[in-house]
Amino acid sequence: MKKLFILSILASLFAVGCSSKSGAPKAPDVKAADAVAVKIIRLDRDLAKSNVNNLTAVGPMIRAKYGEFGELYCEGILGIGRTTSPDFQKGLYAFLTYPVVQEGFSASNRVFTPEVISKVEEELSSAFTLYKGTFPDRQIPKVYSYVAGFNQSMMLADGALGIGLDKYLGADYKNYPSMGFPRYIMRKMTVEHLPVDAMYAWASGEFPIRSASEPLLSHMVYQGKLMYLVSQMMPNVTDTLLFGFTKKQMKWVKNNEKMMWEVLIGQKLLFNTEQMVATKMVGEAPFTTIYSPDSPGKAAVWQGFRIVSSYMKNTGSTLDQLMKEDDFQRILDLAKYKP
């Protein structure tokens, strides 16, 4: 059973050419299934409509309409327990009447108009249609939207993908700076990034890494596999949107690909198993310190993507075979990666 998984987003159905806009070669098994229609179920709107002076009907509504996802949202994200908990209504009242949360609901309603939601649904429908065609035995999630008090961007549960709309209100949303979000993070807190983030979140839950104690190479290749999968499901997404880089940052990694690889080899980091090293290389950051202040954070994720792209080009493997391959050294060897 998939455990609750929380993370701190218009691909054309028929526009899958020889490569995606990210520059990755197309996997031979990527194909569309019968059209998947994603409809976002609006938990945020149902809660926003609640009468805070009488919340007795909210618990039964969540149980009836949202099932286990609703329970996990209340318990895992809001921290107010399950809907049957004795203090549930008290906790929900505190959440819904907190001014910051009320602004989150109002802003989400302003930004995510029916037209915007429809566009996001179209993007996810196209991506999951390709996903279903490529992985016919895997589940397509129900997609929910929620407000989390500006906490979790994405939430995964069994057969469910949740999207925290208040984390995608726009790079210039007035309250983000006062909440401590740095500029390099706010730049990606937009509607445009939401579908890519959603597909990445679902992929990471469906294809987890073997162990967090893996060496840096494994983290790089694993993240590269996830980004390659997303690029195949969303072939019209640009490389800057896929990786969350600016155009200047994307130009930098392309111009310095050889240098970055030489740094990893020279400092013997590829087989380093320290978790802090992996976090610095593939985690969110304003830049990758080992390289340059001009580099983007997560530059090593892009390197992993380049290794995986080379592997796919040289081996002709299917995407399904790639996602099942957990020998990251073998992927590197067969990639014949030479930046």
PyMOL commands that set and color helices and strands:
alter all, ss='L'
color gray80, all
select helices_A, chain A and resi 43-48+58-77+88-97+99-111+114-134+165-167+177-179+183-186+191-206+216-233+239-243+247-255+257-266+275-282+299-315+319-324+328-335
alter helices_A, ss='H'
color red, helices_A
select strands_A, chain A and resi 5-7+40-42+142-146+154-157+160-164
alter strands_A, ss='S'
color yellow, strands_A
deselect
rebuild
show_as cartoon
